[in-house]
């Protein structure tokens, strides 16, 4: 009995990246609000103290606030870098349709080199499950495919450039 790939769903790694992306956007917005709050507080202190405030305690306060602003800016830039790394290709539909076409080619002819070569580059792992079915007295076989998400994005960038 010959088995073919009947249905493949591409949602697995995509929703993880989308969730991480929105989480980072939320964190950046929160850090920007916190940074603005610190700046507003400093401006109020400067206005209240006037030009003659130069004591050691005041300098220590400003140094502390300066370090706090610097840490917030570093956190914001870290989140922005992570956000840039999780930004999905604008052509998710193109990626999904291209890979579904490759799988459809395999359903027609399982040894089609035009489909096998590109799919081998984006498959991370194949897991084959074989279970003996006592009721039907036959082997039940299934194959689980784990795709390499970064390889899919890299392949799309190569093909679209």
C-alpha positions as CSV (number, residue, x, y, z in Angstrom):
1,X,0.0,0.0,0.0
2,X,1.5,3.3,-1.1
3,X,1.2,6.4,1.1
4,X,1.3,10.0,-0.1
5,X,1.4,13.3,1.5
6,X,-2.2,14.3,1.7
7,X,-2.3,17.4,3.9
8,X,0.4,19.6,5.2
9,X,-0.3,22.5,7.5
10,X,2.2,25.4,7.6
11,X,0.9,27.1,10.7
12,X,3.3,25.6,13.4
13,X,6.4,27.9,13.5
14,X,4.6,30.9,11.9
15,X,2.3,31.5,14.8
16,X,5.2,31.3,17.3
17,X,7.1,34.0,15.4
18,X,4.0,36.2,15.1
19,X,3.4,35.9,18.9
20,X,7.0,36.8,19.7
21,X,6.8,39.7,17.3
22,X,3.7,41.2,19.0
23,X,5.2,40.6,22.4
24,X,8.3,42.5,21.5
25,X,6.3,45.4,20.0
26,X,4.3,45.6,23.3
27,X,7.6,45.6,25.3
28,X,9.1,48.3,23.2
29,X,6.0,50.5,23.6
30,X,6.1,49.9,27.4
31,X,9.8,50.8,27.6
32,X,9.3,53.9,25.6
33,X,6.5,55.0,28.0
34,X,8.8,54.3,30.9
35,X,11.6,56.3,29.3
36,X,9.3,59.2,28.7
37,X,8.1,59.1,32.3
38,X,11.7,59.3,33.6
39,X,12.5,62.2,31.3
40,X,9.4,64.1,32.4
41,X,10.2,63.5,36.1
42,X,13.8,64.8,35.5
43,X,12.5,67.9,33.8
44,X,10.2,68.6,36.7
45,X,13.0,68.2,39.2
46,X,15.3,70.5,37.2
47,X,12.6,73.2,37.0
48,X,11.8,72.9,40.7
49,X,15.5,73.1,41.8
50,X,16.4,76.1,39.6
51,X,19.9,77.1,38.4
52,X,21.6,77.1,41.8
53,X,21.1,73.4,42.7
54,X,24.6,71.8,42.6
55,X,24.9,69.7,45.7
56,X,26.4,66.2,45.9
57,X,23.0,64.6,46.6
58,X,21.4,66.3,43.5
59,X,24.3,65.2,41.3
60,X,24.0,61.6,42.6
61,X,20.2,61.7,41.8
62,X,20.9,62.9,38.3
63,X,23.6,60.3,37.8
64,X,21.2,57.6,38.9
65,X,18.4,58.9,36.6
66,X,21.0,59.1,33.7
67,X,21.9,55.4,34.3
68,X,18.2,54.5,34.4
69,X,17.7,56.2,31.0
70,X,20.7,54.5,29.5
71,X,19.5,51.1,30.7
72,X,16.0,51.8,29.2
73,X,17.6,52.8,25.9
74,X,19.7,49.6,25.8
75,X,16.6,47.5,26.6
76,X,14.7,49.3,23.8
77,X,17.5,48.7,21.3
78,X,17.7,45.0,22.3
79,X,14.0,44.6,21.8
80,X,14.2,46.4,18.4
81,X,17.0,44.0,17.3
82,X,15.0,41.0,18.4
83,X,12.0,42.4,16.6
84,X,13.9,42.8,13.4
85,X,15.0,39.2,13.7
86,X,11.4,38.0,14.1
87,X,10.0,40.1,11.3
88,X,8.4,37.7,8.9
89,X,8.9,38.0,5.2
90,X,6.2,40.1,3.7
91,X,5.5,37.2,1.4
92,X,4.2,34.5,3.7
93,X,1.4,33.6,1.3
94,X,4.0,33.2,-1.5
95,X,6.1,30.9,0.7
96,X,3.1,28.8,1.7
97,X,1.8,28.5,-1.8
98,X,5.3,27.7,-3.3
99,X,5.8,24.9,-0.7
100,X,2.2,23.6,-1.2
101,X,2.9,23.4,-5.0
102,X,6.1,21.4,-4.3
103,X,4.1,19.0,-2.1
104,X,1.4,18.7,-4.8
105,X,4.1,17.8,-7.3
106,X,5.2,15.0,-4.9
107,X,1.6,13.8,-4.7
108,X,1.6,13.4,-8.5
109,X,5.0,11.8,-8.8
110,X,6.9,11.0,-5.5
111,X,10.3,11.2,-7.2
112,X,9.9,14.5,-9.0
113,X,13.4,16.1,-8.7
114,X,11.9,19.6,-9.1
115,X,10.1,19.1,-5.8
116,X,12.5,16.9,-3.9
117,X,15.5,19.1,-4.1
118,X,13.9,22.3,-2.7
119,X,12.0,20.4,0.0
120,X,15.1,18.6,1.2
121,X,16.6,22.0,2.0
122,X,13.7,23.1,4.2
123,X,12.9,19.8,6.1
124,X,14.4,19.6,9.5
125,X,13.3,16.1,10.5
126,X,11.2,13.2,9.3
127,X,9.6,11.0,11.9
128,X,8.1,7.7,10.7
129,X,5.5,6.0,13.0
130,X,4.7,2.4,12.4
131,X,2.0,0.7,14.6
132,X,0.5,-2.8,14.4
133,X,-3.3,-2.6,14.3
134,X,-4.6,-5.7,16.0
135,X,-8.2,-5.2,14.9
136,X,-7.3,-4.9,11.1
137,X,-4.2,-7.1,11.4
138,X,-2.1,-4.7,9.5
139,X,0.6,-2.1,9.9
140,X,-0.5,1.6,10.2
141,X,2.2,4.0,8.9
142,X,2.4,7.7,9.2
143,X,5.1,10.2,8.6
144,X,5.6,13.5,10.6
145,X,7.5,16.3,8.9
146,X,9.2,19.1,10.9
147,X,10.1,22.0,8.7
148,X,13.1,24.3,9.3
149,X,11.5,27.7,9.5
150,X,14.7,29.8,9.0
151,X,15.6,27.7,6.0
152,X,12.2,28.4,4.5
153,X,12.7,32.1,4.9
154,X,16.2,31.9,3.5
155,X,15.0,29.9,0.5
156,X,12.3,32.5,-0.1
157,X,14.9,35.3,0.0
158,X,17.2,33.4,-2.4
159,X,14.3,32.8,-4.9
160,X,12.8,36.3,-4.7
161,X,16.1,38.1,-5.3
